[in-house]
Amino acid sequence: MISFRYDAPEYGAAEIAAMLSEIVGKREIALDAYSLGGEVSRFEAEIAGVLGKEKAVFMPTGTLANHLAIRALAAKGSRVIVQERSHIYQDVGDALSTLSGFQLIPLGHHRAQFTLEEAKEALADAAETRVRTGIGAMSIESPVRRCHGEVFDFGEMSRLTAWARENGIGTHLDGARLFIASQYTKIPVREYAALFDTVYVSLYKYFGPPSGAVLAGPAALLDGMFHERRMFGGGLNQAWPFAALAVDGLARFAEEFAEAARISEILIDTLVDSGGFAVSRVLNGSNIFGLELTERKADAGKFAAALRKRDIFLPDASSGRFYLKVNTSLCGWTAEHIAAEFLSAATKASSDA
């Protein structure tokens, strides 16, 4: 099947079991104990090298990776700069303030990014408080999920992180989709990671495991972090299946996603040239694009239903527009075949109207 609903293919239980069985059949897998040692350590070493960081620590979730990174970077009670549209601010139930005593300063309201001028103003405001708090850390998410995968400008990111270093502010990159961003900006993941003290990367969004994350950074900061991981309930008894799938997926991802992106561009051009579709690109976007049926009689729901019968799955349409996510599930098909299925489904959606 092809799925345009997520950043990664939608694998079934049998598919995941088969992939894991194949890996175990090819090489010996050393088991971990409470996410320490074995295959987990192997993956941590490999991803740390790819990101150009001294150390990496497996995390069961990205939410925990982000949380523990900021706890390590900032003094308790200090303020933390985040994007207003970020996962940290919008999607974790105020965890940093509730569980760790940090006050979040959201910048760039309803935008994917904020500016150096906004950050400087936030620092100046913090300096004027009657009770000293200060800004202990700054987190940047890129690409931004709530902005349809828009990528934070690298130049502004560089200026912000340089300013933070000058002012003793720790820096964290919520790079859940960092490897996807790199495919579109052509900026290596190491160059992104080098700007920040710590960086989180998701495993299940593109490397193959059904769950998992990793936090990378300096050894002095991450040594012993497994204690806090366990304190927050994140010390899984055995995490080797996630690590084994991630080791395999990390080795294949760049080549496979480049092919998926190539297929998607041919698909977009073919659909637009057909006259039956309109495509909207996200400014500074990554793997997400908008798709609309231009035939007034065509019903978006019937179009999606027709494609489902062909094992092609679309996200729900918002106001008649689908936001499709490019992922490596495209690699099993040719662009021409996918386009033909889209055109056939559009014809059916119009004729059934």
N, C-alpha and C positions, 0 to 999 in steps of 0.2 A: 504494500500500500504506500501511497504518498500522502503525507500530512503536511498541510500548510498552517497548522494550528499552533505549533510550538517551535522553539529554537532547535529541537532535536527530533529525530524520528520517533514515532509512537511504537515502541516495541511491546509485544505481548509477552506473557510469562514464559511461553515455550521458546520464543526467540532469545530472551535473556538467558534462559537456562542453556540453550544450545551454544550461545556465544561463550558463556563461562565454561561449558564442558570442552569446547574446542581449545580454549586457552590452557585449561588444566591438562589437556592431552598433549599439548606442545611443550610445556615446561613445568618444572616442579614449582609449586607454590608454597612458600613458607608461611605458616599461620602466625597471626599476631595475637597478643594478649591485651585486651582492653585497648585496642587501637594503637598498641606499641609494638614495634619490631616487625619482622616478617615482610610480607608483601606491602604492608602499609609504609614501612620505612623505605622500601625500594621506590614506591611511587613518590614519596615526599622528597627523596633525593633527586629524582628525575625532574619533577616539576620545579624544584628550587633552581636547578641548573638552567632550565628553559627560561625561567623568569629572571635569572641573574641575581638571585637572592641567596643569602648564606644558608637559610634554613626554611623548611616548610613544615606545617603541622596539619594533619588530616582533621577535618571537622565534619560532624554529621550533617550540618546545615549551614547555608550561607548566613542566615540570621545570627547564628552563634559566632561565626567567623568575624563578621562585622563588629559584633558586640565586644568580643574579647580583644580585637585589635584596638578599639578605642579605649577600652579599660587599660590596656598596656601603654598607650601613647599619652593619655591625658591624666592629670591629677584629679582625684575624686572631688566633685563639686565645681569643677571648671566648666566652661561653656564649650560647645562643639559646633563648628560651622558645617552645615549640610545643605544640599539642594532641597528646596521645598517639594519638588516632585520625586525625591529619592525614595527608595525602598526603606531606608533607615527611618525616614521621617513619616512616611505614609502607611507602612504595611506591617509594623511589628508591635503595635499597641503601646507606644511610648516606653519600650523596654529599657532604653538607656537611662531614662529619668527614673522609672519605677524601680528598676533592679540595681542600678549602679550610681544614681545620684548626679547624672549629667543633665545640664540644660542645653537643649538643642536650639541653635539659631538658624532658622530656615532662610535661605537666600534664593534669589532668582525665581520669584513666585510665578507659577504657571509657565516656566521656561525650563529647558533642559539644562541650562547652565547659568552660573552667576559670574560676575566680573571681579577683577582685582579691586576696582573702586568700591564695590559693595563689601568685599571682605575687609578692606581698610576701614571703612565706616563702622563695621561691626566691632573691629578691634578698638577703635576710638571710643565707641559707646561703652564697651566693657571697662575701659580705663576710667570712665567718669562715674562709675557706680560707687556708692558710699561704702559698701562692703566689697572688698576686693574679691573678685572671682577669676577674671582673666579667661582667655581662650586657650584651651589645652590641645585641641586637635581640629583638623579639618578633613572632612571626607568628601570625595568626589565619586559619583557613580557614572560610569560610561561603558557601553551605551545606556540610555535611560529608558527603562521599560515603559514608564508612564507617558513617554513622549514618542512612542512608536519606534524605539531603537535609535533615536538621534544621538550622535556622538558628540561628546564634549570637545570643543576646539583644542587641539594639541598646543597651540601657541599660548592660549590663555591658561591652559592647564600648567604649562611650564612656568609662566609668570607667577601664577598663584602659589605653586609649590616652592619656588625660589623665595618669594616673599615670606612664606610660612617658616622656612628654615631660618631666614634672617631674624625672625621674631620668636624663635624657640617654640613654634607650634608644630606638633606632630602631624604627619600627613598619611592618609589612608585612601587607597583606591578600591572602591567597590567595583571590581572588574569581573562580575559574574559572567558577563558576555564578552570579556576582553579579547578572546581568541577570534570571535566573530568580528569585532570592531577592526582588529588588525588586518583581516582579509580585505576589508573595504578601504581603509585609510592607507594601507601598505606601510604602516609604521609598525616595526616589530614589537612584539609584546614586551621584550626586554627594555625597549626604549620607554614605553609607558611605565613599566614597573620601576625603572631607575629614578623616576621623578618622585617616588613616594617611599616612605619608610616601610609601609606594609601594603600588601595587595591580597585581596580575596578573589578566588576564581571558582566558579561552579564546576562540578564534575558531570552532573546529569544533564546539563543543558547542551552538551555536545560530545562528551567523551564516552558515553555508553552506559554507565552505571545508573540504576534507578534512583539513587540518592547520593549525597556526598558533596563536600566542598574542601577547599584547602586554603590556608592562610600562610603567606610567605613574607619573610622580612629578615632583619638582622638576628643572628643567633643570640646576642645579648638580651634581646627583647622576647624571643620566643622560647628560649631554653626553659624548661619547666612548665610551659603553658598547659601541658597535659593535666596538671593539677587543677587549674581553673576549668578546663574542659570537663573534667569529671565532676567538679563542684556544681556545674550547671547541668549535670545529667547527660553529658555528651560523650562519656567514655564507653563507647559500644564494646560489648564483650569481644566480638570479632568483626572486623571491618574489611577483611581480606577480599571478599567478593567485589566490593566497591573499588578497592585499589587495583585488583587484577584487571577488571574491565577498563579502568581509567588508564592504566599503563598501556594497554593495547590500543585504546582509543586515541590517546595522546600521540602515539606514533603515526596514526593514520589520518588524523584530523585535517591538517593543512592541505594535503593533496586532495582529499575527498571533498572538502568544503569548497576549494577552488573550482572543482568540477561542477558542484551544485550551483555555485554562483554563475558559472559560464552558461549552464543550461537555463537558469532563470532569466538571464538577459536575452537569450534567443526566444524564450517563451514570451517575454514581455513584448519584444519587437513584433513577433508574429501575431499576437493578440491585438495589438494596436493597429497593425497594418490591415487586419481583417475588417476594421471598421465597426466591430461589434462590442468593443471594450474601450474603456478609458482607464489609463493608469496614472496614479498620482504618486510622485516620489516624495519621500520625506527629506526635507532640507537637512544636509549633513547627516543623512541616514545611513543605515547599515543593511540588515537583511530583511527589512519589512517594506512592503509597498502596498498601496491601495489599489483596488480593482473594482470597477463598476461596469455593469451591463448598460450599453448605450441604447439598445432597443427598448422603447417605452413599454412594449407589451411583455417584455421578458420579466419573469418573476424571480427575484433573487433566491427565495426559498426553494422553488422548484429547480432552479439551476444547481444549487448546492446538493439537493437530493439526487439529481441525475448523476452528478459526479460521484456521490457516495456509492452508487451502484457500480461505478467503475473503479472503486477502491481509491478514490481521491477525496481527501477530507479537507474542508475549508472551515475557517473560524466563523462564528456568527457574524452576520452582516450588520453594521451600524449605519442606519439611515440609507440602506441600499448599497453600502460600500464594504467590501471585504478587505481586511488588512492581512495580507498573506506573509507568512514567515518562511524564508528560504532556509532549508536545512538539507542534510545529506540524504534524506529519503529520496530526493530527486535523482540520485545517481543510478538508480536501477532502471531508469527510463530515458528515452531520448526526448529532447525538447520538442521535436516534431510530433511525437506520439502524444505527449501531454497536451500540446496545443490542439491537436485534433480532437482529443477528448473534451477539452474546454469548449471548442466550437460546436461540437455535437450536442453537448449539454445545453449550450445557449440556444441553439435551434429548438430543442425540445421544450425549454422553458418558455420560448415565445409561442410555439405552436399550441402548447397546453393552456396558454393564458385565456 
